[in-house]
Amino acid sequence: MLRYLKILIAFLCLGTGSIHAQLKFKTQFYTGFDLYNWYKNPRSSARECEAGLSSGSALSSVPIGTRLLVGKDNFSISAEAGADLQFFALDVNHFKGLGAVAFPLLLKMNFGAVSGFSKTKLVGWSLGGGIQYQKTELFYLTEDYKDLERKIFPTYIGEIAIGGGVRGFQTSYFVRVGFGKLQATSVNTGFYFFLDLSGPKNQKQGAIIEPRSI
């Protein structure tokens, strides 16, 4: 763990030019499939509460996204952005319409095989957090709920994942939970598949060039 902490400190110091470590960076595309999604809209009005606040689905979406990785060996930090459209999400207790969409934005620490740079590990895990925007009841609203205006609402999310792979390809099982204002809630769980869009590139700091003698 001390080694990972040193790499994290080195990453944060890159902009100052005060280190001589060599880090790598690359971009990845990801897709996968969700096992379960559930969203609870904020309790913003009596009409919202009367209509029912939740919407969920199982095995009905394929998320896509991209991420930027910076790290070395068995540790990396990633910035991730994605989109997740669930065509058949619904409220089973108060059916109003179909569909939900979510846009997660995450900053994560990745260890072992899921770091994207490991040459020695086949298993790894990740931990991170961020913000996710979502909206429910996208289409086919029933006649009784034509006046219901669902809005995009945010939740502040935490995510943990475990997975494995090799340098150019990784997979992980994740659980992501979020909470927002007025009791807004989000739950997502499923599998991600990460594929390199670019190979590792080196970021060198502190290079010293010695003059050649004439």
C-alpha positions in Angstrom: 0.0 0.0 0.0 2.9 2.3 0.7 4.1 1.8 -2.8 0.7 2.8 -4.2 0.7 5.9 -2.0 4.0 7.0 -3.4 2.8 6.6 -7.0 -0.4 8.7 -6.1 1.8 11.4 -4.6 4.0 11.4 -7.7 0.9 11.7 -9.9 -0.3 14.7 -8.0 3.1 16.4 -8.3 3.4 16.0 -12.1 2.4 19.6 -12.8 5.1 21.0 -10.5 7.9 19.2 -12.4 9.4 18.2 -9.0 9.6 14.5 -9.5 11.7 12.3 -11.7 9.3 9.3 -11.9 8.0 7.9 -15.2 4.3 7.4 -15.5 2.2 6.0 -18.4 -1.2 7.1 -19.7 -3.7 5.7 -22.2 -7.4 5.9 -23.2 -9.9 3.0 -23.1 -13.4 2.4 -24.4 -15.8 0.4 -22.3 -19.1 -1.3 -22.7 -20.8 -4.1 -20.8 -24.3 -5.0 -19.5 -26.2 -4.1 -16.4 -27.7 -6.7 -14.1 -29.9 -4.3 -12.3 -30.6 -0.5 -12.2 -32.9 1.4 -9.8 -33.6 5.1 -9.5 -35.6 7.1 -7.0 -36.6 10.6 -8.1 -36.3 13.5 -5.5 -39.5 14.2 -3.5 -39.8 17.7 -5.1 -43.6 17.9 -5.2 -46.8 16.3 -4.0 -47.6 15.3 -7.6 -44.2 13.5 -7.9 -44.8 11.6 -4.7 -48.4 10.7 -5.6 -47.2 9.3 -9.0 -44.5 7.2 -7.5 -40.8 8.0 -7.4 -38.9 4.9 -8.5 -38.0 3.2 -11.7 -35.9 0.1 -12.3 -34.9 -2.6 -14.8 -32.9 -5.8 -15.0 -30.7 -7.1 -17.9 -32.0 -4.4 -20.2 -29.2 -2.0 -21.0 -25.7 -1.8 -22.5 -23.6 1.0 -21.1 -20.9 2.7 -23.1 -18.2 5.2 -22.2 -14.5 6.1 -22.2 -11.8 6.6 -19.6 -8.3 8.1 -19.3 -5.8 6.2 -17.3 -2.6 7.5 -15.7 -0.4 5.2 -13.7 2.3 2.6 -13.6 2.6 -1.1 -13.0 -0.2 -2.3 -10.7 -1.8 1.1 -9.9 -3.6 3.8 -11.9 -6.0 6.7 -11.6 -8.8 7.0 -14.1 -11.3 9.7 -15.1 -14.4 8.1 -16.6 -17.5 9.3 -18.4 -20.3 7.2 -19.8 -23.9 6.8 -20.8 -26.4 4.1 -19.9 -29.8 3.9 -21.6 -32.4 1.5 -20.2 -35.2 1.1 -22.6 -37.5 -1.0 -20.4 -37.0 0.7 -17.0 -40.4 1.1 -15.2 -42.2 1.5 -11.9 -43.9 -1.8 -11.3 -46.2 -0.3 -8.6 -47.3 2.8 -10.5 -46.7 2.3 -14.2 -46.3 5.7 -15.9 -44.0 5.0 -18.8 -40.8 3.4 -20.0 -37.2 4.2 -20.1 -34.4 5.7 -18.0 -31.0 7.1 -18.8 -27.9 7.7 -16.6 -24.6 9.6 -17.2 -22.0 8.6 -14.6 -18.8 10.7 -14.2 -16.2 9.0 -12.0 -12.7 9.4 -10.7 -11.3 6.0 -9.6 -8.2 4.3 -8.2 -7.4 1.0 -9.9 -5.3 -1.8 -8.4 -3.7 -4.9 -9.9 -5.0 -6.3 -13.2 -7.7 -3.6 -13.6 -5.0 -0.8 -13.4 -4.5 -1.3 -17.2 -0.7 -1.4 -16.9 -0.1 -4.5 -14.9 2.3 -7.2 -16.3 2.2 -9.5 -13.3 -1.4 -9.5 -11.9 -4.5 -11.3 -13.3 -6.9 -10.0 -10.6 -7.5 -6.5 -9.3 -10.1 -4.1 -7.9 -11.0 -0.5 -8.0 -12.6 2.2 -5.8 -14.0 5.6 -6.8 -16.7 8.2 -6.7 -18.2 11.1 -8.5 -21.6 12.3 -9.7 -24.3 10.7 -11.8 -27.1 12.4 -13.7 -30.3 10.4 -14.5 -33.8 10.7 -15.7 -36.7 8.3 -15.6 -40.0 7.8 -17.7 -38.5 8.9 -21.0 -41.4 7.8 -23.3 -44.8 6.2 -23.5 -46.3 8.0 -20.6 -49.8 6.7 -19.8 -52.7 9.1 -20.1 -53.0 9.6 -16.3 -49.5 10.9 -16.2 -49.2 13.1 -19.3 -48.7 16.1 -17.1 -45.8 14.5 -15.1 -42.5 16.3 -16.0 -39.6 14.2 -15.0 -36.3 16.2 -14.7 -32.7 15.1 -14.8 -31.5 14.8 -11.2 -28.0 14.2 -9.7 -26.8 11.7 -7.2 -23.3 11.6 -5.6 -22.0 8.1 -6.2 -19.5 5.7 -4.8 -18.4 2.6 -6.8 -16.4 -0.5 -5.9 -15.4 -3.2 -8.5 -13.5 -6.4 -8.7 -12.1 -7.9 -11.9 -9.2 -9.1 -14.0 -7.6 -9.2 -17.4 -4.4 -8.4 -19.2 -2.9 -5.1 -20.4 -5.1 -4.5 -23.4 -8.3 -5.8 -22.0 -10.0 -5.9 -18.6 -13.4 -6.9 -17.2 -14.9 -6.1 -13.8 -18.1 -6.6 -11.8 -19.2 -3.3 -10.2 -21.6 -2.0 -7.6 -22.4 1.7 -7.7 -24.7 3.5 -5.2 -25.6 7.2 -5.1 -27.6 9.6 -3.0 -28.9 13.2 -3.6 -31.1 15.9 -2.3 -34.7 15.2 -1.3 -34.0 11.5 -0.9 -32.9 10.9 -4.5 -31.2 7.5 -4.9 -29.5 5.5 -7.6 -28.3 1.9 -7.7 -26.4 0.3 -10.6 -24.7 -3.1 -10.8 -23.3 -5.1 -13.6 -20.2 -5.9 -15.7 -17.8 -3.7 -17.6 -15.4 -4.6 -20.4 -12.5 -2.2 -21.0 -10.6 -2.2 -24.3 -7.5 -0.1 -25.2 -8.0 2.8 -27.6 -4.4 3.8 -27.4 -1.3 2.0 -26.2 0.6 3.1 -23.1 2.6 6.4 -23.6 5.3 7.6 -21.3 5.3 10.8 -19.4 8.9 11.7 -18.4 9.9 14.2 -15.9 13.2 15.7 -14.9 15.2 14.6 -17.9 18.8 16.0 -17.8 20.6 16.7 -21.1 24.4 16.8 -20.8 26.4 19.0 -23.3 28.6 17.1 -25.7 32.2 17.9 -25.7 33.6 19.5 -28.8 
